[in-house]
């Protein structure tokens, strides 16, 4: 018999009367006395292929065991569709049941399910239209990121997941140990004796591949990492995950302006790739989003998804300093009327998501890149400006998201880096290898981090980060 054909390929076929083999899961079943229609999907596309089952060819008893969720193999002929909505359908000549489903127990009935419910059955939610679309777009974005950097001559670096350093200095890290927690060895001072641990020192899951990527950039010029990162931050919000993926390019000989140019170019490339290659899935997610927006007051409704993607693609990102942003926010109506949850009063405060979104969605009505942040709210490795107060940081802010990229020019001056580390109580002994790069042929260099799931939120129009990663890891949740 012929090889199985995927539904995505089948729906583009015009070989009428050709016999094909198609396999998948039944989405819906409907019919009359003499004929039954099965909607079959195999995940290769959001669209189903209709299987027409004539009782003269297929036993009625077989059909009794076919329900929503049942997996089947169908041999049949391609015919021109008699109904609207599809170009072709299959007249079944033979059907084999591959896996039965109890219709009373199968959780995914042919109706709309809440996203909260689907998180409880993450082992099955891939089978829904929403998560099929999100997963295919996620794959497309992964591919596009690698293609973007490959085409620009960047080298992909695998940085360690287990690390002895805290790149962000935040301290919210997951400890990695092989010590017996019921009988933990202690040193003379009564502290845990990590010298007896597997690595002979305290180790954690990484929060960033940046520091190691910098080492590679100082030899290979243009590198990037794309890997999992972990934060033990007890945040149960729609924007936080304990395990998430980061894209972190590092470039030798780049200053802060080159860094911003690359970030803007990359984001536009990814949006363009999605619009060109994920049309059916984006159309579905757009319709889903618009149906949800109808329940909200007019002034709170989000821009239609594809229109939003195109508007960002066609915008020149606004570039402003932290001080300019601070002045705009302090003098804004929401701040003066105390509508912000976090009131803007004193220069030097960290901007919150509500402030970032005001700048993007209300003030400039396009993406914004903020530069030159106060050094006290940024990491130790950022290039210090001559004013002694700010650093050459840059954050890219997007509508609906807030910060999507955070980056900076890195401090290449050995003495300045060492002084800043002392000010922030970052132990020189642990970071000796990072500091040494500033002694041996140092150069100006820059980089940034793109939170992949935040990108996915923007591209898909979803509102909760738990719905754009297959198996979310959040406080008190490591199911599946």
N, C-alpha and C positions, 0 to 999 in steps of 0.2 A: 504493500500500500504506500501511497505517497506520504512524504514527510509532513508533519504538522505545520500549518501556516498560522502566524500570529494574527490576532484580530486587527491590529493597526495596519498590517499589510493587506489583509483581506478587504478591508473597507475601501482601500484605494484601487482594488482590482476591477477590471471591466471584462474579465474573461468569462462571459456568461456561458452556462452549461458545463463549465469545468468542474471536475470532482475534486473536493478538497477535504482535508482532515483539520478540524479545529477543536481545541480543548480549552476548558475554562470553568468558571463557576457561574451557576445560574443566579441572575439578579432578580428576575421576575418570571412568573408563569401565569399565563391567562389563556382562555380559549372557549370553545363552544363544544357542541356534541361531536363534531367530526374532525376538528383541527385544534391544535394547541400551539401557542407562540411562546418560545423561551427567549429571554434576553440573556445573552452569554457574554461574559467579560473575562479577559485573561490578564488584565493589568497593563498591557502594552499601550493602551489608550484609554481615555475616559469614556469613549463611545462603546456601546454594546453592538454585537451583531445579532440580528433576529434569526432564530432557528424556527422554521415552520415544520410542525410535526403532524403528518397526516396519519390517521389511525389505520388506514389501509396498508401503510408501510411499517409502522412502529406499533408494537403491542401496547394496548392501553394499560395493562398491568405494570409495564416498565415505567410508564409516566407517573403512576401513583407514587413511585419511590423518588421522583424528582421534585425537589422543592427549592425554595430560596436557600442558597448556600451549598447545594449539591454540586460536586464536580463531575463533569461528564466529558466524554470524547464523542465527537460527531463526525460521521462521514456523510457528505451531502453535496448537492449541486448548487452552484452560484446562479441565482436568477435575479433579474431586475426587480427591485422592490415595488410592490403594489401600493404600499402606504407612503405617507409623507415622513420626512425626517431622516430617511436613509436611502442610499443609492442601490444597495444590494441586500439580499437576504439569502439564507441557505435552506433548501428543501432537504430535510433529513432523510437519508436512506438507511442509516444504521446509527444507533446510539448505545454507548456503553457507559454505565455508571462507574466512575472511578472511586468516589467517596460519598457515602450517604450522609444525610443530615436530618436529625430529628427536628421537624418544623416547630414543635412545641418548646424546644429548648434552645434553638439557635437565636442568639441575642440580636442579630442584625436583620430585623424584619424590613420589608419594603416600605419604610416610613422614615421621617426625619428624626434623628436622634440628637440629643444635646451633646456638645463637646465634652462636658463634664462626665457624662455617662461613657462616652467613647474612651476617655482616659482610663476608665476602670477596666476596659477590655482592649488594652493596647495590642494584645496578640491578634486581634481580629480587625482593628480599625483600618488597617491597610486596605481592606476590601470595600470600604466606603468610597464614594466619588470624591469626597473632600480630601481624604488622606491619600488616595491614589494620586490625585492631582498634585498635592503638596510633595509627595515623595518623588514623583517624576521631575518636578521643578527643582527639588533639592539636588537630584542627580545632575540635571542640566547645569546648575550653578557650580557644582563641584568641578564638572568638566570644563566649564567656561573659565573658572579661576586658573586652573592649570594651563589651559590654552593661552590665556592672556599673558601669564608670566613666561611661559615657554617661548611664545612668539617674540617676546622682548629680550630673550637671551638670559633670563634669570635661571638660577640653579636651585632646585628644591632640596632642602636640608631637613633630615629627620632629627629633631632635637629631643632630648631625654624627657620621658614622662615622670621618671623618678629623679628628684633633684635635692641637693643639699642647700639651695639658696632660695630666697624669697624675692623674686624679681620686682614685685610691687611694693615691698616693705609693709604690706597690710597685715601680715600675720595670720590671715584666715586660710589656713592650709590643712589638707588632710594628711595625717601622719602615716608613713609607711614603716612597718616594723615586723620583725619575725620573733620578737621577744615574747615570752610566755606572760600574758597579762595577769595570770593568777599568781605568778611568782617572778615579778619583775626585779632584775638585779639593780642594786643601788650602789652608788659610789660612797666615799668617806663622808661626804657632806649630806648624804641622804637623798640625793637626786638620782633620777634614772640614769643608769650607766650605759649610755649608748655605745660605748666602746665594745660592748659585748653583743651589739646588734649586728645584723647581717652585713651592713656596709661599714660598720665600725664608727658610725656617726649618726646624728639625727637626720632623717630624710623625709621628704614629703612628696605628694603629687604636685606636679608643676602648675603654676598659675599663668605661665607664659614661656614661650620658646625664644623670646627676644634676646636675652643676654647671650645665649649660645649662638643664635643667628648672627649677632654682631661679630663674633669671633670669625665666623665663616666669611662675612662680608668684607672683613679686613684682609682677605686674601683673594676672594673670588669676585669682589665688587658688588654684584647684584644677586641676592639670594632671597628665598622666602620659605617659610614653614607653613604647614597646614595640618594642624593636629589637635587632639583633645586637650583641654585645660580644665582645671578644677578649682573651685572656690568653696570653702566651708563657711560661707556667709549665710547666716540664718534668716534669709529673706524669702518670704512666701508671697512674692509678687508676680504679676503677669510678665515681668521683664527679666526675672532671674532664674538661672539654673545652677546646680552644683557641678554639673559636667556639661561642657559646651565646647564648640570648635572655634579655633581662631586661625585667621590668615595673617601672617606677620612677615612682611617684606622688610629687608634691611639693605640699604644701599650706601656703598662707599662713594665719597665725593659729591653727595647730595646735600644741599642745604635745606632749610625749612620750606622755601618756595618750591624747590624740586619735589619735595615730599608731598606738598599740597597738590601739585600738578598731577603726580602719579595717582594719588588717592581719587581725585576727581575723574581722571581718565579711566581708572579701573571700574569705579561705580557705574559710569555711563556705559562702559563696555558690557558689564553684566546685565544691566537693565535692557540694553539693546539686544543682547543674546536671548534673554527671556522672551522679549516681544517677537523675535524672529523664529524662535524654536518651540515655544510652549503655548501656542495660540489657543488650542482647544481647552487646555487646563486653565489658562488665565481667564478665558471667557466664562468658564464654569464658576471659578472663584469670584469673578466680578459680579455675576448674577446672584451668587450666594450672599456676597457682601451687601449688595443693594437691597435684597429682601430683608436683611437684618436692619439696615439703616432706616427702612420705612417705619420701624417701631420707635425711632428716636425723634425728638423735636427737630424741626428744619435746621435751626442754627447749629445743632450738634452733629449733623450728618457729615460723614467723610466724603471726600471726592471719589468719584467712581475710579476703580482700581487702574484700569488701562489708561485712562485720562491722567491719573496721578503719575504713573510710570513715564508717560510721554512728556509730561510737564517738567519733570526732573531731568529727563534726558535732554530737553531743549533749553535748560537753564544754564547760565553761567553762575556758578556757586558764589555767593556773596562772601567776601573775606574781610573780617573785622577783628580788631584787637579785643581782648578781655575788657579793657577799660572802656572802649566804645560800647560794648555789649552791656556793661554795668550801668553806664549812663542812660542808655535807652531803656533798660529795665527799671531803673530807679525812678525815671520820670514817666513811666507808662501808667495808663489808667488802672489796670489791675493792681499795680503796686500801691498807687496813691489811694485807691479805694479799699486796700487791704483784702483783695480777692485772691492774691497768691497765698498758698499755704505757708510758703517761706518768704517773708517780706525782705526785699532788698534794701539794706541800710548802709552797711559798711563795706568799703572796697576790700577785697581779699576773700570774700566768702565763696564757697564752691557753688556753682550753678546747679540747680535741680532740673529735673526733666520738664517741669512746668515752665521754667524760664526758657529753656532751650526751645521748647515747642512754640512759645509765644514769639520768639525771634523768627522762627522759620515759617510758622503758619499764619501769624497775624501781621508782623512788622514787615518782613521782607517778602513773604509769600514764595519762597524758594529755599533750597538748601543753603546753609551758612557754614563757613569755616571760621572758628574763633582761634586766634593766636595769642601768644605772649601772656600766658596765665601767671598769676602770682606763684612764686616758687614754693611757698609754704603749703600749697594744696596739690603739688605735683611731685613725681618720683625723683629720686636722687640723681638719676642718670641724664636728666635733661639739660641741654646747653643753656648756660646762664647768660642773660643779657647784661649789657654794660650798666644798666640802672641799678643793679644789685637787688631788685625786687621781683623781676619777672624772668621767666624761662621761655625758650623757643619751642613751646608746645603748640599743637594744633589739634582741634577736635572738629570732626565733620558732623553737622547736625542735619537730620532729615525730618520731613513732615511725618507725623504720626508716631515717630520713634524717639526723637531726641538724638543723643549721641550714637552714631553708628560706627565711627572710626575715631580712635585716639592715637596720636603719634607725636613725634618731636624730632628736632635735631638733637643728636646725642652729645654729651659733654666729652670732647676729645682731649681736653687739657688735663694732664695728670694731677697737678697740684689742686686745681679747682674741684676735680672729681673727689679727690681724697678729703678735702676740706668739707665738701657737702656731705660725704658719707659720715664724717665725724659728727657734724651737726645733727644728723638724723639717726645717730647711734647704730649705724650699719657696720658690723664687724669686718674689719679689713682682712682678718685671717681667713674668713670664709670666702671672701671675694677676691683673693689674691690674683687669680687667673684672669678675672675681668679687668682689674686695674692694670695688669701687666701689658695689655694690648695698647694702653696709652703711653707705654715706654718704648715700644718697638715699632716704629714706623706708623705712628697714629695719623689719621686723616679725618677731616670733617666727614661725618656720616649721619644718616637719618633713617627713620623707619616708622611704621605704624602698625596698629592691630585692628583688623576688621572682625567683629563678632559675627560669625557666620549665621547664627540663629537670628540675630537682629536684622541682617540682610534679608533672611527668609521671611521675617515678619513683614518687611516692606514690600518685597516682591509678590507675596501671596495675599496681602491685605488682611491676614489673620491678626487677632488682637492679643492672643496669649502665647507666649514663647513655648509653652508645653505642647503646643499643637503643631510646631514646625520641626520637631526632632522626634525620631521614631519612639524612643523610650526615655522620657524625661526623668532626670534625677533631681529631686527637690527635697527640702527638709521632710523627714519621716516618710519618704517614698523612694524605694529602690526596687519596686515590683518589676517583674518580667526580665 
